[in-house]
Amino acid sequence: MNTSPIESWDGAEAYFTFADKPAIMMLFLLIAVVITFGTIIIAAVHEKHAYNNH
């Protein structure tokens, strides 16, 4: 099932540097997940500390 209206990629003007390297894409995903959960955990610790000092 090919639903793409694009018939040829000749002349494409976008370049995805790591699109053919799944290990690097997974590394970027892992870094993003760690940053996201780290931010949530640090915020929760800060809120708990701020609430206890109130």
PDB file of N, CA, C and O in Angstrom:
ATOM      1  N   MET A   1       0.847  -1.178   0.000  1.00  0.00           N
ATOM      2  CA  MET A   1       0.000   0.000   0.000  1.00  0.00           C
ATOM      3  C   MET A   1       0.887   1.233   0.000  1.00  0.00           C
ATOM      4  O   MET A   1       1.440   1.602   1.036  1.00  0.00           O
ATOM      5  N   ASN A   2       1.021   1.857  -1.130  1.00  0.00           N
ATOM      6  CA  ASN A   2       1.836   3.051  -1.271  1.00  0.00           C
ATOM      7  C   ASN A   2       0.919   4.250  -1.419  1.00  0.00           C
ATOM      8  O   ASN A   2       0.347   4.473  -2.486  1.00  0.00           O
ATOM      9  N   THR A   3       0.776   5.023  -0.349  1.00  0.00           N
ATOM     10  CA  THR A   3      -0.119   6.177  -0.373  1.00  0.00           C
ATOM     11  C   THR A   3       0.616   7.492  -0.539  1.00  0.00           C
ATOM     12  O   THR A   3      -0.010   8.551  -0.489  1.00  0.00           O
ATOM     13  N   SER A   4       1.918   7.456  -0.734  1.00  0.00           N
ATOM     14  CA  SER A   4       2.697   8.677  -0.875  1.00  0.00           C
ATOM     15  C   SER A   4       2.476   9.310  -2.253  1.00  0.00           C
ATOM     16  O   SER A   4       2.517   8.620  -3.272  1.00  0.00           O
ATOM     17  N   PRO A   5       2.241  10.622  -2.278  1.00  0.00           N
ATOM     18  CA  PRO A   5       2.083  11.288  -3.569  1.00  0.00           C
ATOM     19  C   PRO A   5       3.426  11.522  -4.271  1.00  0.00           C
ATOM     20  O   PRO A   5       3.457  11.955  -5.423  1.00  0.00           O
ATOM     21  N   ILE A   6       4.526  11.237  -3.582  1.00  0.00           N
ATOM     22  CA  ILE A   6       5.852  11.454  -4.155  1.00  0.00           C
ATOM     23  C   ILE A   6       6.236  10.233  -4.982  1.00  0.00           C
ATOM     24  O   ILE A   6       6.230   9.104  -4.492  1.00  0.00           O
ATOM     25  N   GLU A   7       6.564  10.478  -6.223  1.00  0.00           N
ATOM     26  CA  GLU A   7       6.939   9.377  -7.106  1.00  0.00           C
ATOM     27  C   GLU A   7       8.452   9.214  -7.221  1.00  0.00           C
ATOM     28  O   GLU A   7       8.934   8.125  -7.535  1.00  0.00           O
ATOM     29  N   SER A   8       9.208  10.290  -6.968  1.00  0.00           N
ATOM     30  CA  SER A   8      10.658  10.224  -7.082  1.00  0.00           C
ATOM     31  C   SER A   8      11.293  11.181  -6.084  1.00  0.00           C
ATOM     32  O   SER A   8      10.765  12.261  -5.823  1.00  0.00           O
ATOM     33  N   TRP A   9      12.412  10.781  -5.537  1.00  0.00           N
ATOM     34  CA  TRP A   9      13.121  11.629  -4.582  1.00  0.00           C
ATOM     35  C   TRP A   9      14.234  12.418  -5.264  1.00  0.00           C
ATOM     36  O   TRP A   9      15.018  13.084  -4.588  1.00  0.00           O
ATOM     37  N   ASP A  10      14.315  12.355  -6.570  1.00  0.00           N
ATOM     38  CA  ASP A  10      15.311  13.142  -7.302  1.00  0.00           C
ATOM     39  C   ASP A  10      15.043  14.625  -7.075  1.00  0.00           C
ATOM     40  O   ASP A  10      13.912  15.091  -7.208  1.00  0.00           O
ATOM     41  N   GLY A  11      16.084  15.347  -6.736  1.00  0.00           N
ATOM     42  CA  GLY A  11      15.953  16.780  -6.516  1.00  0.00           C
ATOM     43  C   GLY A  11      15.485  17.151  -5.125  1.00  0.00           C
ATOM     44  O   GLY A  11      15.148  18.309  -4.878  1.00  0.00           O
ATOM     45  N   ALA A  12      15.456  16.198  -4.215  1.00  0.00           N
ATOM     46  CA  ALA A  12      15.048  16.512  -2.840  1.00  0.00           C
ATOM     47  C   ALA A  12      16.043  17.489  -2.224  1.00  0.00           C
ATOM     48  O   ALA A  12      17.248  17.389  -2.456  1.00  0.00           O
ATOM     49  N   GLU A  13      15.537  18.426  -1.445  1.00  0.00           N
ATOM     50  CA  GLU A  13      16.389  19.463  -0.877  1.00  0.00           C
ATOM     51  C   GLU A  13      16.632  19.307   0.616  1.00  0.00           C
ATOM     52  O   GLU A  13      17.275  20.165   1.220  1.00  0.00           O
ATOM     53  N   ALA A  14      16.145  18.257   1.216  1.00  0.00           N
ATOM     54  CA  ALA A  14      16.368  18.024   2.639  1.00  0.00           C
ATOM     55  C   ALA A  14      17.332  16.860   2.810  1.00  0.00           C
ATOM     56  O   ALA A  14      17.232  15.849   2.114  1.00  0.00           O
ATOM     57  N   TYR A  15      18.252  17.010   3.730  1.00  0.00           N
ATOM     58  CA  TYR A  15      19.228  15.968   4.005  1.00  0.00           C
ATOM     59  C   TYR A  15      19.152  15.615   5.482  1.00  0.00           C
ATOM     60  O   TYR A  15      19.261  16.486   6.345  1.00  0.00           O
ATOM     61  N   PHE A  16      18.967  14.347   5.763  1.00  0.00           N
ATOM     62  CA  PHE A  16      18.903  13.874   7.135  1.00  0.00           C
ATOM     63  C   PHE A  16      20.196  13.121   7.424  1.00  0.00           C
ATOM     64  O   PHE A  16      20.394  11.998   6.960  1.00  0.00           O
ATOM     65  N   THR A  17      21.054  13.746   8.183  1.00  0.00           N
ATOM     66  CA  THR A  17      22.409  13.257   8.381  1.00  0.00           C
ATOM     67  C   THR A  17      22.470  11.846   8.950  1.00  0.00           C
ATOM     68  O   THR A  17      23.268  11.032   8.484  1.00  0.00           O
ATOM     69  N   PHE A  18      21.652  11.541   9.938  1.00  0.00           N
ATOM     70  CA  PHE A  18      21.759  10.253  10.612  1.00  0.00           C
ATOM     71  C   PHE A  18      20.602   9.317  10.280  1.00  0.00           C
ATOM     72  O   PHE A  18      20.377   8.347  11.004  1.00  0.00           O
ATOM     73  N   ALA A  19      19.872   9.577   9.220  1.00  0.00           N
ATOM     74  CA  ALA A  19      18.699   8.759   8.894  1.00  0.00           C
ATOM     75  C   ALA A  19      19.072   7.313   8.611  1.00  0.00           C
ATOM     76  O   ALA A  19      18.257   6.416   8.831  1.00  0.00           O
ATOM     77  N   ASP A  20      20.287   7.066   8.127  1.00  0.00           N
ATOM     78  CA  ASP A  20      20.685   5.700   7.806  1.00  0.00           C
ATOM     79  C   ASP A  20      21.517   5.057   8.908  1.00  0.00           C
ATOM     80  O   ASP A  20      22.107   3.997   8.700  1.00  0.00           O
ATOM     81  N   LYS A  21      21.570   5.687  10.074  1.00  0.00           N
ATOM     82  CA  LYS A  21      22.344   5.163  11.202  1.00  0.00           C
ATOM     83  C   LYS A  21      21.428   5.007  12.416  1.00  0.00           C
ATOM     84  O   LYS A  21      21.336   5.915  13.241  1.00  0.00           O
ATOM     85  N   PRO A  22      20.753   3.868  12.529  1.00  0.00           N
ATOM     86  CA  PRO A  22      19.785   3.699  13.622  1.00  0.00           C
ATOM     87  C   PRO A  22      20.411   3.765  15.015  1.00  0.00           C
ATOM     88  O   PRO A  22      19.738   4.158  15.968  1.00  0.00           O
ATOM     89  N   ALA A  23      21.667   3.394  15.151  1.00  0.00           N
ATOM     90  CA  ALA A  23      22.301   3.449  16.476  1.00  0.00           C
ATOM     91  C   ALA A  23      22.403   4.896  16.964  1.00  0.00           C
ATOM     92  O   ALA A  23      22.183   5.164  18.146  1.00  0.00           O
ATOM     93  N   ILE A  24      22.727   5.811  16.086  1.00  0.00           N
ATOM     94  CA  ILE A  24      22.832   7.221  16.473  1.00  0.00           C
ATOM     95  C   ILE A  24      21.444   7.790  16.748  1.00  0.00           C
ATOM     96  O   ILE A  24      21.272   8.588  17.670  1.00  0.00           O
ATOM     97  N   MET A  25      20.456   7.387  15.959  1.00  0.00           N
ATOM     98  CA  MET A  25      19.082   7.828  16.218  1.00  0.00           C
ATOM     99  C   MET A  25      18.607   7.333  17.584  1.00  0.00           C
ATOM    100  O   MET A  25      17.940   8.067  18.314  1.00  0.00           O
ATOM    101  N   MET A  26      18.946   6.100  17.928  1.00  0.00           N
ATOM    102  CA  MET A  26      18.573   5.565  19.239  1.00  0.00           C
ATOM    103  C   MET A  26      19.306   6.309  20.357  1.00  0.00           C
ATOM    104  O   MET A  26      18.742   6.537  21.427  1.00  0.00           O
ATOM    105  N   LEU A  27      20.559   6.685  20.108  1.00  0.00           N
ATOM    106  CA  LEU A  27      21.315   7.457  21.096  1.00  0.00           C
ATOM    107  C   LEU A  27      20.642   8.805  21.343  1.00  0.00           C
ATOM    108  O   LEU A  27      20.485   9.216  22.492  1.00  0.00           O
ATOM    109  N   PHE A  28      20.243   9.495  20.274  1.00  0.00           N
ATOM    110  CA  PHE A  28      19.544  10.770  20.429  1.00  0.00           C
ATOM    111  C   PHE A  28      18.228  10.588  21.182  1.00  0.00           C
ATOM    112  O   PHE A  28      17.875  11.409  22.028  1.00  0.00           O
ATOM    113  N   LEU A  29      17.506   9.516  20.875  1.00  0.00           N
ATOM    114  CA  LEU A  29      16.257   9.232  21.578  1.00  0.00           C
ATOM    115  C   LEU A  29      16.523   8.980  23.056  1.00  0.00           C
ATOM    116  O   LEU A  29      15.806   9.499  23.912  1.00  0.00           O
ATOM    117  N   LEU A  30      17.545   8.187  23.363  1.00  0.00           N
ATOM    118  CA  LEU A  30      17.889   7.901  24.748  1.00  0.00           C
ATOM    119  C   LEU A  30      18.267   9.179  25.498  1.00  0.00           C
ATOM    120  O   LEU A  30      17.849   9.374  26.639  1.00  0.00           O
ATOM    121  N   ILE A  31      19.039  10.030  24.876  1.00  0.00           N
ATOM    122  CA  ILE A  31      19.422  11.303  25.501  1.00  0.00           C
ATOM    123  C   ILE A  31      18.185  12.146  25.778  1.00  0.00           C
ATOM    124  O   ILE A  31      18.069  12.740  26.850  1.00  0.00           O
ATOM    125  N   ALA A  32      17.258  12.205  24.822  1.00  0.00           N
ATOM    126  CA  ALA A  32      16.031  12.982  25.006  1.00  0.00           C
ATOM    127  C   ALA A  32      15.189  12.422  26.145  1.00  0.00           C
ATOM    128  O   ALA A  32      14.622  13.185  26.927  1.00  0.00           O
ATOM    129  N   VAL A  33      15.101  11.092  26.247  1.00  0.00           N
ATOM    130  CA  VAL A  33      14.334  10.463  27.320  1.00  0.00           C
ATOM    131  C   VAL A  33      14.977  10.754  28.676  1.00  0.00           C
ATOM    132  O   VAL A  33      14.278  11.075  29.637  1.00  0.00           O
ATOM    133  N   VAL A  34      16.289  10.646  28.755  1.00  0.00           N
ATOM    134  CA  VAL A  34      16.996  10.915  30.016  1.00  0.00           C
ATOM    135  C   VAL A  34      16.800  12.368  30.425  1.00  0.00           C
ATOM    136  O   VAL A  34      16.549  12.646  31.598  1.00  0.00           O
ATOM    137  N   ILE A  35      16.909  13.290  29.493  1.00  0.00           N
ATOM    138  CA  ILE A  35      16.715  14.710  29.818  1.00  0.00           C
ATOM    139  C   ILE A  35      15.279  14.953  30.285  1.00  0.00           C
ATOM    140  O   ILE A  35      15.059  15.678  31.256  1.00  0.00           O
ATOM    141  N   THR A  36      14.311  14.359  29.608  1.00  0.00           N
ATOM    142  CA  THR A  36      12.907  14.562  29.972  1.00  0.00           C
ATOM    143  C   THR A  36      12.608  14.026  31.362  1.00  0.00           C
ATOM    144  O   THR A  36      12.047  14.737  32.196  1.00  0.00           O
ATOM    145  N   PHE A  37      12.984  12.760  31.621  1.00  0.00           N
ATOM    146  CA  PHE A  37      12.713  12.190  32.930  1.00  0.00           C
ATOM    147  C   PHE A  37      13.563  12.846  34.013  1.00  0.00           C
ATOM    148  O   PHE A  37      13.107  12.996  35.147  1.00  0.00           O
ATOM    149  N   GLY A  38      14.775  13.233  33.685  1.00  0.00           N
ATOM    150  CA  GLY A  38      15.607  13.948  34.649  1.00  0.00           C
ATOM    151  C   GLY A  38      14.974  15.259  35.070  1.00  0.00           C
ATOM    152  O   GLY A  38      14.982  15.612  36.249  1.00  0.00           O
ATOM    153  N   THR A  39      14.429  15.974  34.110  1.00  0.00           N
ATOM    154  CA  THR A  39      13.756  17.238  34.408  1.00  0.00           C
ATOM    155  C   THR A  39      12.546  17.011  35.308  1.00  0.00           C
ATOM    156  O   THR A  39      12.325  17.764  36.256  1.00  0.00           O
ATOM    157  N   ILE A  40      11.769  15.983  35.016  1.00  0.00           N
ATOM    158  CA  ILE A  40      10.583  15.674  35.831  1.00  0.00           C
ATOM    159  C   ILE A  40      10.988  15.302  37.252  1.00  0.00           C
ATOM    160  O   ILE A  40      10.366  15.754  38.213  1.00  0.00           O
ATOM    161  N   ILE A  41      12.020  14.487  37.389  1.00  0.00           N
ATOM    162  CA  ILE A  41      12.468  14.060  38.723  1.00  0.00           C
ATOM    163  C   ILE A  41      13.030  15.239  39.504  1.00  0.00           C
ATOM    164  O   ILE A  41      12.710  15.406  40.681  1.00  0.00           O
ATOM    165  N   ILE A  42      13.859  16.053  38.872  1.00  0.00           N
ATOM    166  CA  ILE A  42      14.425  17.217  39.561  1.00  0.00           C
ATOM    167  C   ILE A  42      13.322  18.185  39.974  1.00  0.00           C
ATOM    168  O   ILE A  42      13.369  18.741  41.071  1.00  0.00           O
ATOM    169  N   ALA A  43      12.336  18.391  39.112  1.00  0.00           N
ATOM    170  CA  ALA A  43      11.217  19.279  39.460  1.00  0.00           C
ATOM    171  C   ALA A  43      10.422  18.716  40.626  1.00  0.00           C
ATOM    172  O   ALA A  43      10.022  19.464  41.517  1.00  0.00           O
ATOM    173  N   ALA A  44      10.186  17.408  40.635  1.00  0.00           N
ATOM    174  CA  ALA A  44       9.437  16.797  41.736  1.00  0.00           C
ATOM    175  C   ALA A  44      10.197  16.924  43.048  1.00  0.00           C
ATOM    176  O   ALA A  44       9.595  17.225  44.078  1.00  0.00           O
ATOM    177  N   VAL A  45      11.497  16.702  43.030  1.00  0.00           N
ATOM    178  CA  VAL A  45      12.310  16.841  44.248  1.00  0.00           C
ATOM    179  C   VAL A  45      12.283  18.280  44.735  1.00  0.00           C
ATOM    180  O   VAL A  45      12.160  18.531  45.934  1.00  0.00           O
ATOM    181  N   HIS A  46      12.397  19.220  43.816  1.00  0.00           N
ATOM    182  CA  HIS A  46      12.374  20.631  44.192  1.00  0.00           C
ATOM    183  C   HIS A  46      11.015  21.009  44.793  1.00  0.00           C
ATOM    184  O   HIS A  46      10.952  21.694  45.814  1.00  0.00           O
ATOM    185  N   GLU A  47       9.941  20.561  44.159  1.00  0.00           N
ATOM    186  CA  GLU A  47       8.607  20.882  44.677  1.00  0.00           C
ATOM    187  C   GLU A  47       8.398  20.286  46.054  1.00  0.00           C
ATOM    188  O   GLU A  47       7.833  20.936  46.934  1.00  0.00           O
ATOM    189  N   LYS A  48       8.846  19.059  46.250  1.00  0.00           N
ATOM    190  CA  LYS A  48       8.699  18.425  47.565  1.00  0.00           C
ATOM    191  C   LYS A  48       9.492  19.196  48.604  1.00  0.00           C
ATOM    192  O   LYS A  48       8.996  19.429  49.706  1.00  0.00           O
ATOM    193  N   HIS A  49      10.696  19.592  48.282  1.00  0.00           N
ATOM    194  CA  HIS A  49      11.543  20.348  49.203  1.00  0.00           C
ATOM    195  C   HIS A  49      10.919  21.703  49.497  1.00  0.00           C
ATOM    196  O   HIS A  49      10.901  22.133  50.650  1.00  0.00           O
ATOM    197  N   ALA A  50      10.403  22.388  48.467  1.00  0.00           N
ATOM    198  CA  ALA A  50       9.799  23.702  48.660  1.00  0.00           C
ATOM    199  C   ALA A  50       8.518  23.579  49.502  1.00  0.00           C
ATOM    200  O   ALA A  50       8.250  24.443  50.337  1.00  0.00           O
ATOM    201  N   TYR A  51       7.728  22.521  49.294  1.00  0.00           N
ATOM    202  CA  TYR A  51       6.505  22.332  50.054  1.00  0.00           C
ATOM    203  C   TYR A  51       6.811  22.039  51.529  1.00  0.00           C
ATOM    204  O   TYR A  51       6.107  22.526  52.413  1.00  0.00           O
ATOM    205  N   ASN A  52       7.856  21.247  51.797  1.00  0.00           N
ATOM    206  CA  ASN A  52       8.218  20.906  53.165  1.00  0.00           C
ATOM    207  C   ASN A  52       8.753  22.115  53.935  1.00  0.00           C
ATOM    208  O   ASN A  52       8.601  22.183  55.155  1.00  0.00           O
ATOM    209  N   ASN A  53       9.368  23.056  53.248  1.00  0.00           N
ATOM    210  CA  ASN A  53       9.923  24.248  53.905  1.00  0.00           C
ATOM    211  C   ASN A  53       8.871  25.337  54.090  1.00  0.00           C
ATOM    212  O   ASN A  53       9.166  26.357  54.714  1.00  0.00           O
ATOM    213  N   HIS A  54       7.687  25.167  53.586  1.00  0.00           N
ATOM    214  CA  HIS A  54       6.658  26.191  53.665  1.00  0.00           C
ATOM    215  C   HIS A  54       6.001  26.184  54.975  1.00  0.00           C
ATOM    216  O   HIS A  54       5.101  26.988  55.218  1.00  0.00           O
TER     217      HIS A  54
END
